[in-house]
Amino acid sequence: MTLVSWSPLREFEDLFSRYGSVPTRRSTSGNDHEVATWRPVANISETEKEYLIKAELPEVSRDDVEVSINDGVITIKGERRMENTEENETQHRIESFYGSFARSFSLPADVDENTIQAESKDGVLKVHLPKTEVVRPKAIEIKVA
């Protein structure tokens, strides 16, 4: 097991970095009146051949999500709609987030924008960002005359 030294400053950095994205929740009991802005979480990874964006979009229909690219920025936007409740059903607490969202990420220079693909399965949107072929400079041998 690797030991990692604890730093109280790191704890504060983590807290403040999350502060802007910590939404408040709404309760049907009358408490917590403020409705949160929903912002799905996203993870970005890289392999030798591609970058991969994974965005968690639970209960979001594929038809309610749009992925677009403009000036080197990829944007994922959509809407998570509130579930319709039965006529005789009473909601006591709603902790799920609903509403429109948009996430934008700058694309690295080596992304091939023409071959980007997206897929959605089990509430996770995966956007595959293939890298362009690296053109290596060709060495030219100089002959002595």
ChimeraX attribute file (.defattr): number of C-alpha atoms within 10 A of each C-alpha:
attribute: neighborCount
match mode: 1-to-1
recipient: residues
	/A:1	3
	/A:2	4
	/A:3	5
	/A:4	6
	/A:5	5
	/A:6	8
	/A:7	8
	/A:8	7
	/A:9	9
	/A:10	10
	/A:11	11
	/A:12	11
	/A:13	11
	/A:14	10
	/A:15	12
	/A:16	12
	/A:17	11
	/A:18	11
	/A:19	10
	/A:20	8
	/A:21	14
	/A:22	14
	/A:23	15
	/A:24	15
	/A:25	17
	/A:26	18
	/A:27	16
	/A:28	13
	/A:29	11
	/A:30	7
	/A:31	9
	/A:32	11
	/A:33	12
	/A:34	11
	/A:35	14
	/A:36	17
	/A:37	16
	/A:38	19
	/A:39	19
	/A:40	17
	/A:41	11
	/A:42	14
	/A:43	10
	/A:44	12
	/A:45	9
	/A:46	13
	/A:47	9
	/A:48	7
	/A:49	13
	/A:50	16
	/A:51	19
	/A:52	19
	/A:53	18
	/A:54	18
	/A:55	19
	/A:56	18
	/A:57	22
	/A:58	14
	/A:59	15
	/A:60	20
	/A:61	14
	/A:62	14
	/A:63	8
	/A:64	12
	/A:65	18
	/A:66	13
	/A:67	15
	/A:68	10
	/A:69	15
	/A:70	10
	/A:71	7
	/A:72	13
	/A:73	12
	/A:74	17
	/A:75	16
	/A:76	18
	/A:77	17
	/A:78	20
	/A:79	19
	/A:80	20
	/A:81	14
	/A:82	12
	/A:83	8
	/A:84	7
	/A:85	9
	/A:86	8
	/A:87	6
	/A:88	5
	/A:89	8
	/A:90	9
	/A:91	10
	/A:92	8
	/A:93	11
	/A:94	12
	/A:95	11
	/A:96	12
	/A:97	19
	/A:98	19
	/A:99	14
	/A:100	15
	/A:101	15
	/A:102	15
	/A:103	15
	/A:104	13
	/A:105	13
	/A:106	12
	/A:107	17
	/A:108	12
	/A:109	10
	/A:110	14
	/A:111	19
	/A:112	15
	/A:113	17
	/A:114	9
	/A:115	11
	/A:116	16
	/A:117	13
	/A:118	14
	/A:119	11
	/A:120	17
	/A:121	10
	/A:122	10
	/A:123	14
	/A:124	17
	/A:125	21
	/A:126	19
	/A:127	20
	/A:128	19
	/A:129	23
	/A:130	21
	/A:131	20
	/A:132	15
	/A:133	10
	/A:134	7
	/A:135	6
	/A:136	6
	/A:137	6
	/A:138	6
	/A:139	6
	/A:140	6
	/A:141	6
	/A:142	6
	/A:143	5
	/A:144	4
	/A:145	3
